Amino acid sequence: MILDKTSIYSQGIRHIVLSLVLFFVSSQSLFSRVLRVEKNKGETISTAIARAESGDTLIIPSGNYAEPTIVVDKSLYIKGENFPVLDGQDKNEILETKANYVTITGLKFINAGRSDINDMAAIKIFNGHHVEIRSNIIEHAYFSIYLQGCTNCFIYNNFIHGVKASEMMSGNGIHCWHSDSLRIFQNNISSQRDGIYFEFVTNSLILGNFSHNNERYGLHFMFSNSDTYTSNIFQENGAGVAVMYTKNLTMLYNKFLLNWGDAAYGLLLKDISDSKIEGNTFQENTEAVHIEGSTRMEFRNNLFLSNGWAAQVQASCMDIVVTHNCFVGNSFDISTNGDLVLTKFDGNYWDKYEGYDLDRNGIGDVPYRPVGLYSVIIQKIPSALMLFRSPMTNLLDKAEKVIPGMTPVDLIDNRPLMKSMSSRYD
């Protein structure tokens, strides 16, 4: 069954509502008393936590709080009034949670410390489950939200703006390590090294996030199986999105936009297997998709619009199916680095197709070869790019399509569509 964008997004919203309801229901038996940090009496957040009991709600009044690392070691609902400012003074990790059933909401975290030895963060969650970080502001942090060994945690609607420095001098926006069943929903992340980072994270959902203007990747994950990424926007990042050494990946209705640079791409897929890439938009990237060492993947109903290269599929890939996609306004549609191609192209729309449809069934009567001779030459001689759009290169491509000699014989779409299935570029 092919799901449309509305149904996919509706499922994501149901995930949010269900997560909040389950958290609220489980919290009813926990949260009993309502306490306030008595700032006017000189009380700190840490001392207020010390006098609280598991299950209490702790209200933090507006104001500035600069104190050593705050440790939440019991189940608490911590809520800020008018975004009180927790200042790490560029030397401290600001808040750590070491308990389950903790909620942190309505706070502003600034100036978290940085260390070359420890991954210091504005908020760090250790080995917790049912921890919720919701509707906070985090600015000028090395790592912003850091999860380690967590399950069933919920990171929702946070605004994160880091310090966009070199890769070595900045950390990640939402960093998740060795965790399971996370929900990362509707966060706005910018100016970090990687917007979202997953390593050894399984059975998790990333939905509706805006990851943009990060130094390296909008999303970066490795060794993270059975995860789903839906309706996110990855825009103007250093190199787009990188996915490595992963199986059972699902990426639905995401947007990969404006990732330009010498080594930039919308989406890098390296050593991926048994995965589905469906309904995504790749627009104005140097290289929309780069695939290597990957097997058993399906690309369906994606839009490739105004990219340098729509897709580079390396010869190390096999059993990849590319079907019902739209290729519009790309400088080069498909490129590869070998003669043997084990990728199947079938029933795609190519705006460069010049064939005909005499029986009017919507399918071209002659096959389409999406790899041009000029793109093969550029792979071997990059400096040949200076001849781009010259009459000579156009003649080379047309001659190659008539009598193929240097392009892969098997890289062919035998059923090119005469009309696009998508109106996303109209």
C-alpha positions in Angstrom: 0.0 0.0 0.0 1.3 3.5 -0.9 0.5 6.1 1.7 0.0 9.7 0.7 1.6 12.7 2.5 -1.5 13.6 4.4 -2.0 10.1 5.9 1.7 9.9 6.8 1.7 13.2 8.5 -1.6 12.3 10.3 0.1 9.2 11.6 2.9 11.4 13.0 0.4 13.7 14.7 -1.3 10.7 16.2 2.1 9.6 17.5 2.5 13.0 19.2 -0.9 13.0 20.7 -0.5 9.4 21.9 2.9 10.1 23.4 1.5 13.1 25.3 -1.6 11.2 26.5 0.5 8.2 27.7 2.9 10.5 29.4 0.1 12.5 31.0 -1.7 9.4 32.2 1.4 7.9 33.7 2.2 11.2 35.3 -1.2 11.6 37.1 -0.1 9.2 39.8 3.3 10.8 40.0 2.8 14.6 40.1 1.2 15.4 43.4 2.6 18.7 45.0 3.3 21.9 43.2 6.4 23.7 44.4 8.1 26.9 43.4 11.8 27.9 43.4 11.9 30.7 46.0 14.3 32.9 44.1 13.4 36.0 46.2 14.7 34.0 49.2 17.9 33.1 47.6 16.9 29.5 46.7 18.6 27.9 43.8 17.0 25.4 41.4 19.3 22.7 42.8 18.2 23.2 46.4 14.5 23.3 45.2 15.0 19.9 43.6 16.6 18.6 46.8 13.5 19.5 48.8 11.1 18.1 46.2 9.9 14.6 46.2 9.4 12.3 43.2 6.1 13.1 41.5 6.2 16.8 42.3 5.8 19.7 39.9 8.5 22.4 40.3 7.8 25.9 38.9 10.8 28.0 38.1 9.9 31.8 38.1 11.3 34.0 35.4 14.8 35.5 35.9 18.4 34.5 35.5 19.9 31.4 37.1 23.7 30.9 37.0 24.6 27.9 39.1 26.7 24.7 38.8 25.3 21.8 36.9 21.7 21.1 37.9 21.1 17.3 38.5 17.5 16.0 38.3 17.7 12.7 40.2 14.0 12.1 40.8 10.8 12.0 38.8 9.7 15.7 38.5 7.7 17.9 36.2 9.9 21.1 35.8 8.2 24.1 34.2 9.4 27.6 33.6 7.4 30.8 33.8 8.1 33.2 30.9 11.3 31.3 30.0 13.6 31.7 32.9 17.3 31.7 31.8 19.6 29.0 32.9 23.2 30.2 32.2 26.1 27.7 32.0 28.5 30.7 31.9 30.5 28.9 29.1 31.9 26.4 31.6 29.2 24.1 32.9 26.9 21.5 31.7 23.6 23.1 32.5 21.2 20.4 33.4 21.4 16.6 33.7 18.6 14.1 34.2 19.4 10.8 36.0 15.8 9.7 36.7 12.8 8.4 34.8 9.5 10.2 34.2 11.0 13.6 34.0 9.6 16.6 32.1 11.6 19.8 31.3 9.5 22.5 29.6 9.4 26.3 29.2 13.1 27.0 30.0 15.8 28.9 28.2 19.3 27.5 28.3 22.3 29.6 27.2 26.1 29.4 27.2 26.6 25.7 28.0 30.3 24.8 28.6 32.6 23.2 26.1 35.2 20.5 26.7 37.6 18.6 24.4 37.3 15.5 26.7 33.6 15.4 27.7 30.6 16.1 25.5 29.1 18.9 27.5 25.5 19.8 26.8 22.8 22.2 27.8 20.6 19.2 28.6 21.9 15.7 29.1 19.8 12.6 29.7 21.5 9.6 31.2 20.0 6.1 30.8 16.4 7.4 31.3 13.0 6.4 30.0 9.9 8.5 29.6 11.9 11.7 29.8 10.3 14.6 27.9 12.1 17.7 26.8 9.5 20.1 25.4 9.1 23.7 24.2 12.5 24.9 25.5 14.9 27.5 23.9 18.6 26.5 23.7 21.2 29.0 22.5 25.0 29.1 22.3 25.5 25.5 23.4 28.3 23.0 22.4 25.9 20.0 22.4 22.3 21.2 23.0 20.3 18.0 23.9 22.3 14.8 24.5 20.6 11.4 25.1 22.7 8.4 26.2 21.2 4.9 26.7 17.6 6.2 26.7 14.3 4.6 25.8 10.9 6.0 25.1 12.0 9.6 25.4 10.2 12.5 23.7 12.0 15.6 22.3 9.4 18.0 21.1 9.1 21.6 19.8 12.4 22.9 21.0 14.2 25.9 19.4 17.9 25.2 19.2 20.5 27.7 17.9 24.1 26.7 18.5 27.5 28.2 17.8 28.3 27.7 14.1 32.0 27.3 14.2 34.3 24.6 12.7 33.3 21.0 12.9 35.9 20.5 15.7 34.6 23.5 17.7 30.9 22.7 17.7 28.6 19.9 18.8 25.3 18.5 17.7 21.8 19.9 18.2 20.0 16.7 19.2 22.6 13.9 19.8 21.3 10.4 20.5 23.6 7.4 21.3 22.7 3.8 22.0 19.0 4.5 22.5 15.6 3.0 21.4 12.1 4.2 20.7 12.8 7.9 20.7 10.4 10.5 19.3 12.1 13.6 17.9 9.2 15.9 16.8 8.9 19.5 15.4 12.2 20.9 16.6 13.9 23.9 14.9 17.7 23.3 14.8 20.4 25.5 13.4 24.1 26.5 13.7 25.2 23.2 15.1 27.8 20.7 13.7 25.0 18.2 12.9 21.4 19.2 13.5 20.3 15.7 14.5 22.8 12.8 15.2 21.9 9.1 15.7 24.3 6.3 16.5 23.1 2.9 17.5 19.5 4.2 17.8 16.7 1.9 16.8 12.9 1.9 16.4 12.7 5.7 16.5 10.7 8.4 14.7 11.9 11.8 13.5 9.0 13.9 12.4 8.4 17.5 11.3 11.8 19.0 12.3 13.4 21.9 10.5 17.2 21.4 10.5 19.0 24.2 8.7 22.2 26.1 8.3 24.3 23.6 10.3 28.0 23.3 9.8 28.0 19.7 8.5 24.8 17.7 8.3 21.2 18.4 8.8 20.8 14.8 9.9 23.6 12.3 10.4 23.1 8.7 11.6 25.1 5.5 11.6 24.4 1.9 12.7 20.8 2.9 13.5 18.2 0.4 12.2 14.5 0.4 11.8 14.1 4.2 12.1 11.6 6.4 10.2 12.1 10.0 9.1 9.0 11.8 8.0 8.1 15.3 6.8 11.3 17.0 7.9 13.1 19.9 6.1 16.9 19.8 5.7 17.9 23.1 4.2 21.2 24.9 3.5 23.4 22.6 5.6 27.1 22.0 4.9 26.6 18.6 3.2 22.9 17.7 3.6 22.0 14.4 5.2 24.3 11.4 5.7 23.0 7.9 6.4 25.6 5.1 6.9 25.7 1.4 7.8 22.0 1.0 8.4 19.1 -1.3 7.5 15.3 -1.0 7.4 15.4 2.8 6.9 12.2 4.6 5.9 12.4 8.2 4.7 9.0 9.7 3.7 8.0 13.2 2.5 11.1 15.0 3.6 12.5 18.0 1.8 16.2 18.3 1.0 16.8 21.9 -0.1 19.7 24.2 -1.1 22.6 22.1 0.0 25.3 23.5 -2.2 29.1 23.1 -2.1 32.0 21.1 -3.6 31.2 18.0 -1.6 27.5 18.7 -0.8 24.5 16.6 -1.4 20.9 16.3 -0.3 21.2 12.7 0.8 24.2 10.4 1.1 23.4 6.7 1.4 26.3 4.4 2.2 26.0 0.7 3.0 22.2 0.8 3.4 20.0 -2.2 2.9 16.3 -3.1 2.9 15.1 0.5 2.9 12.5 2.8 1.3 12.8 6.4 0.1 9.4 7.7 -0.9 7.6 11.0 -1.6 10.7 13.2 -0.9 11.6 16.4 -2.6 15.2 17.1 -3.6 15.6 20.6 -4.8 18.6 22.7 -5.7 21.3 20.5 -4.3 24.8 20.1 -5.8 24.1 16.3 -5.8 20.6 15.3 -4.7 21.3 11.7 -3.9 24.6 9.8 -3.7 24.3 6.0 -3.2 27.2 3.6 -2.7 27.5 0.0 -1.3 23.8 -0.3 -0.9 21.3 -3.1 -1.6 17.6 -3.8 -1.7 16.3 -0.3 -1.8 13.3 1.4 -3.4 13.0 5.0 -4.6 9.4 5.8 -5.4 7.4 9.0 -6.1 10.3 11.4 -5.3 10.8 14.8 -7.0 14.3 15.7 -8.2 14.1 19.4 -9.1 16.9 21.8 -10.3 19.8 19.9 -8.8 23.3 19.6 -10.2 23.2 15.8 -10.3 19.9 14.2 -9.4 21.5 10.9 -8.4 24.9 9.3 -8.5 24.5 5.6 -8.2 27.8 3.8 -7.8 28.5 0.5 -9.4 28.8 -1.0 -5.9 25.0 -0.9 -5.5 22.6 -3.7 -6.4 18.9 -4.5 -6.3 17.9 -0.8 -6.2 14.6 0.0 -7.8 13.9 3.6 -9.0 10.3 4.0 -10.1 7.6 6.7 -10.6 10.0 9.5 -9.7 10.1 12.9 -11.4 13.3 14.4 -12.8 12.9 18.0 -13.7 15.4 20.8 -14.5 18.5 18.9 -13.3 21.8 19.6 -15.0 22.5 15.8 -15.0 19.9 13.2 -14.1 21.9 10.0 -13.4 25.6 9.3 -13.1 27.6 6.2 -12.2 31.2 5.1 -12.0 31.1 1.7 -13.7 29.8 -0.3 -16.7 27.9 -2.9 -14.7 24.8 -1.4 -13.2 22.4 -3.5 -11.1 19.9 -0.7 -10.5 16.5 -0.9 -12.2 14.9 2.3 -13.6 11.3 1.8 -14.5 8.4 4.2 -15.2 10.0 7.5 -14.3 9.3 10.9 -15.7 12.3 12.6 -17.4 12.0 16.2 -18.6 14.9 15.5 -21.1 13.1 12.6 -22.7 12.5 13.4 -26.4 10.6 10.2 -27.4 7.1 9.8 -28.6 3.9 7.9 -27.6 2.1 6.7 -30.7 -0.3 4.4 -28.8 -1.2 7.2 -26.3 -0.8 5.0 -23.2 1.3 7.6 -21.4 4.5 5.6 -21.7 7.2 6.4 -24.2 7.6 4.1 -27.1 11.4 4.2 -27.0 13.6 3.7 -23.9 15.4 6.5 -22.2 19.0 6.5 -21.2 19.4 9.0 -18.4 23.3 8.8 -18.3 24.8 11.3 -20.8 28.2 10.8 -22.3 29.2 14.2 -21.0 28.4 13.2 -17.4 30.7 10.1 -17.8 33.5 12.4 -19.1 33.1 14.7 -16.1 33.4 11.7 -13.7 36.8 11.0 -15.3 37.9 14.5 -16.1 36.2 17.0 -13.6 37.8 20.0 -15.4 35.6 19.2 -18.4 32.8 20.9 -16.5 33.9 24.2 -18.0 32.4 23.0 -21.3 29.0 22.6 -19.7 26.1 23.6 -22.0 28.4 24.1 -25.0 27.1 22.9 -28.4 29.8 20.2 -28.5 28.6 18.5 -25.3 25.0 18.6 -26.5 26.0 16.9 -29.7 28.0 14.2 -27.8 25.0 13.4 -25.6 22.6 13.1 -28.5 25.0 10.9 -30.5 25.5 8.6 -27.4 21.8 8.2 -26.9 21.4 7.0 -30.6 24.5 4.7 -30.6 25.6 4.0 -27.0 29.2 3.2 -26.6 30.6 4.7 -23.4 27.5 4.9 -21.2 26.3 1.8 -19.3 24.1 -0.3 -21.6 21.9 -1.6 -18.7 21.2 1.8 -17.2 18.0 2.4 -19.0 14.4 3.2 -18.4 12.3 1.1 -20.8 9.0 2.7 -19.8 9.6 6.4 -19.4 6.5 8.4 -18.6 5.3 11.1 -20.9 3.6 13.1 -18.2 4.7 13.8 -14.6 2.7 12.3 -11.8 3.6 15.1 -9.5 2.4 18.7 -9.3 4.9 19.7 -6.6 6.9 21.8 -9.0 4.0 23.4 -10.8 
